[in-house]
């Protein structure tokens, strides 16, 4: 490892960045160096400007990919090299206003019923019924269950934040059944479902099980495990749960992040459709009977 790379690694650790973020930042700087064929500290500001144009215009990087590249490279130059360049004030990620995909409650039931392995079904059921991220679900521990208060303790979630979420009775029963299948002293979902496993279930395996169940269910939506979390929030909002309460369950720092689900609820959509139908009823001429 070069001294420069070691310095950046130490800087990221001092900043307290999550391991995934650290890896993404390092990858962004490595790709910059590979693009110009020289060490990143030898890349000039004009070259850096050209690189960001390349990502936008030629590579057509997605908003998320571009943001990671920008943040990683900016961290390297400003924190590791101590260089304040104007190009970072100019560059902005592409604008995006995509709404997340959401399942109906019936679609959630259909999908979970297609999961063939019990531990995957319990894991994904817990992720949906508690509004968890994939990493939070697979890392659940026996000590995280507060059965008396019917709460689940989520430790070190995104942003290294802890939170409590309600634990439904049916989910608690499934988790108990899951634990009796392996009796692991620490993990609720140990790797290979063995009592002596040293690590939790692999997140990629859960994602593959989800994709297989989605294909088997016939649901035609571009979804991932995270769609279950989006669906949880939307279904709570449809049921009348206060937006601030949902924010605390999801562990969002800003209410604006949670507010996106107000655009996805059926009540909002149905009210809008009723208004549109009323508006159009007075404008549309009487239609002739259709043969179908």
VENCORHU-V78790 format. One record per residue. N is the residue number from 1. SS is DSSP state (@ for helix, = for strand, . for the rest). Layout:
BEGIN
<<N SS> <N SS>>
END
This chain:
BEGIN
<<1 .> <2 .> <3 @> <4 @> <5 @> <6 @> <7 @> <8 @> <9 @> <10 @> <11 @> <12 @> <13 @> <14 @> <15 @> <16 .> <17 .> <18 .> <19 @> <20 @> <21 @> <22 @> <23 @> <24 @> <25 @> <26 @> <27 @> <28 @> <29 @> <30 @> <31 @> <32 @> <33 @> <34 @> <35 @> <36 @> <37 .> <38 .> <39 .> <40 @> <41 @> <42 @> <43 .> <44 .> <45 @> <46 @> <47 @> <48 @> <49 @> <50 @> <51 @> <52 @> <53 @> <54 @> <55 @> <56 @> <57 @> <58 @> <59 .> <60 .> <61 .> <62 .> <63 @> <64 @> <65 @> <66 @> <67 @> <68 @> <69 @> <70 @> <71 @> <72 @> <73 @> <74 @> <75 @> <76 @> <77 @> <78 @> <79 @> <80 @> <81 .> <82 .> <83 .> <84 .> <85 .> <86 .> <87 @> <88 @> <89 @> <90 @> <91 .> <92 .> <93 .> <94 .> <95 .> <96 .> <97 .> <98 .> <99 .> <100 .> <101 .> <102 .> <103 .> <104 .> <105 @> <106 @> <107 @> <108 @> <109 @> <110 @> <111 @> <112 @> <113 @> <114 .> <115 .> <116 .> <117 .> <118 @> <119 @> <120 @> <121 @> <122 @> <123 @> <124 @> <125 @> <126 @> <127 @> <128 @> <129 @> <130 @> <131 .> <132 .> <133 .> <134 @> <135 @> <136 @> <137 @> <138 @> <139 .> <140 .> <141 => <142 @> <143 @> <144 @> <145 => <146 => <147 .> <148 .> <149 .> <150 .> <151 => <152 => <153 => <154 => <155 .> <156 .> <157 .> <158 .> <159 .> <160 .> <161 .> <162 .> <163 => <164 => <165 => <166 => <167 .> <168 .> <169 @> <170 @> <171 @> <172 @> <173 @> <174 @> <175 @> <176 @> <177 @> <178 @> <179 @> <180 @> <181 .> <182 .> <183 .> <184 .> <185 .> <186 .> <187 => <188 .> <189 .> <190 => <191 @> <192 @> <193 @> <194 .> <195 .> <196 .> <197 .> <198 .> <199 .> <200 => <201 .> <202 .> <203 @> <204 @> <205 @> <206 @> <207 @> <208 @> <209 @> <210 @> <211 @> <212 @> <213 @> <214 @> <215 @> <216 @> <217 @> <218 .> <219 .> <220 .> <221 .> <222 .> <223 .> <224 .> <225 .> <226 @> <227 @> <228 @> <229 @> <230 @> <231 @> <232 @> <233 @> <234 @> <235 @> <236 @> <237 @> <238 @> <239 .> <240 .> <241 .> <242 .> <243 @> <244 @> <245 @> <246 @> <247 @> <248 @> <249 @> <250 @> <251 .> <252 .> <253 .> <254 .> <255 @> <256 @> <257 @> <258 @> <259 @> <260 @> <261 @> <262 @> <263 @> <264 .> <265 .> <266 @> <267 @> <268 @> <269 @> <270 @> <271 @> <272 @> <273 @> <274 @> <275 @> <276 @> <277 @> <278 @> <279 @> <280 @> <281 @> <282 .> <283 .> <284 .> <285 .> <286 .> <287 .> <288 .> <289 .> <290 .> <291 .> <292 .>>
END
